[in-house]
Amino acid sequence: MNKISANVILDAKGLACPMPIVKTKKAMNNLESGQVLEVQATDKGSKADMKAWAESTGHQYLGTIEEDEVLKHYLRKTSNDESTEKKHPNIITNEDLEKKFQANENMVIIDVREAAEYAFNHVPAAISIPLGELEERVTELNKEDEIFVICRTGSRSDLTAQKLTEKGFMNVFNVVPGMSQWIGKATGINK
């Protein structure tokens, strides 16, 4: 296999979401336009996260190679006029989602964290659809439903909300700040 050349190599091994993205964003800020960043990660969910983050920021996701259980993600920095990080415009706070939940309003809550994260702690009635599975599972969702997307910090849910909106879903909300600060009713292994 040909060795892929990168201008900078970032070690994000052993880190869980959102830290590989946080470190990638910082490293990308220090690159010149056109340079390539190699991000080495062991978090299996990082593949979908890197691709989605690159798409949302306008940077180019080149691909991922797995070597000895290390995922090597390759991203190319675009010029400043090429990249502007998009944010989903419709947000709802944890508190407001909890009120809707307590009022038994008809809603769909999608948890886009990895299956292990979901298993330990999640909002009751939330459907687990990890970000990496969204493309293949989007048909499980109804475009007419009011959909609330939650993750740990609001980053993956923001990317998911953008993707769903691009696919024609009209009532999609990003839940912020997400499960990292959820104090409402929850269920899972630790509950």
Secondary structure as the mmCIF struct_conf table of DSSP 4:
data_model
#
loop_
_struct_conf.conf_type_id
_struct_conf.id
_struct_conf.beg_label_comp_id
_struct_conf.beg_label_asym_id
_struct_conf.beg_label_seq_id
_struct_conf.end_label_comp_id
_struct_conf.end_label_asym_id
_struct_conf.end_label_seq_id
HELX_LH_PP_P HELX_LH_PP_P1 ASN A 2 SER A 5
BEND BEND1 ASN A 7 ASN A 7
STRN STRN1 VAL A 8 ALA A 12
TURN_TY1_P TURN_TY1_P1 LYS A 13 GLY A 14
TURN_TY1_P TURN_TY1_P2 CYS A 17 PRO A 18
HELX_RH_AL_P HELX_RH_AL_P1 MET A 19 ASN A 29
TURN_TY1_P TURN_TY1_P3 ASN A 30 ASN A 30
BEND BEND2 LEU A 31 LEU A 31
HELX_LH_PP_P HELX_LH_PP_P2 GLU A 32 GLU A 32
TURN_TY1_P TURN_TY1_P4 SER A 33 GLY A 34
STRN STRN2 VAL A 36 ALA A 41
TURN_TY1_P TURN_TY1_P5 LYS A 44 GLY A 45
HELX_RH_AL_P HELX_RH_AL_P2 SER A 46 THR A 57
TURN_TY1_P TURN_TY1_P6 GLY A 58 GLY A 58
HELX_LH_PP_P HELX_LH_PP_P3 HIS A 59 HIS A 59
STRN STRN3 GLN A 60 GLU A 67
TURN_TY1_P TURN_TY1_P7 ASP A 68 GLU A 69
STRN STRN4 VAL A 70 ARG A 76
HELX_LH_PP_P HELX_LH_PP_P4 LYS A 77 SER A 79
TURN_TY1_P TURN_TY1_P8 ASN A 80 GLU A 82
BEND BEND3 PRO A 89 PRO A 89
STRN STRN5 ILE A 91 THR A 93
HELX_RH_AL_P HELX_RH_AL_P3 ASN A 94 GLN A 102
TURN_TY1_P TURN_TY1_P9 ALA A 103 ASN A 104
STRN STRN6 VAL A 108 ASP A 111
BEND BEND4 ARG A 113 ARG A 113
HELX_RH_AL_P HELX_RH_AL_P4 ALA A 115 PHE A 120
BEND BEND5 ASN A 121 ASN A 121
STRN STRN7 HIS A 122 HIS A 122
TURN_TY1_P TURN_TY1_P10 PRO A 124 ALA A 125
STRN STRN8 ILE A 127 SER A 128
HELX_RH_3T_P HELX_RH_3T_P1 LEU A 131 GLU A 133
HELX_RH_AL_P HELX_RH_AL_P5 LEU A 134 ARG A 137
HELX_RH_3T_P HELX_RH_3T_P2 VAL A 138 GLU A 140
BEND BEND6 LEU A 141 LEU A 141
TURN_TY1_P TURN_TY1_P11 LYS A 143 GLU A 144
BEND BEND7 ASP A 145 ASP A 145
STRN STRN9 GLU A 146 ILE A 150
BEND BEND8 ARG A 152 GLY A 154
HELX_RH_AL_P HELX_RH_AL_P6 SER A 155 GLU A 166
TURN_TY1_P TURN_TY1_P12 LYS A 167 GLY A 168
STRN STRN10 ASN A 171 VAL A 176
BEND BEND9 PRO A 177 PRO A 177
HELX_RH_3T_P HELX_RH_3T_P3 MET A 179 GLN A 181
BEND BEND10 GLY A 184 GLY A 184
STRN STRN11 THR A 187 THR A 187
BEND BEND11 GLY A 188 GLY A 188
TURN_TY1_P TURN_TY1_P13 ILE A 189 ASN A 190
#
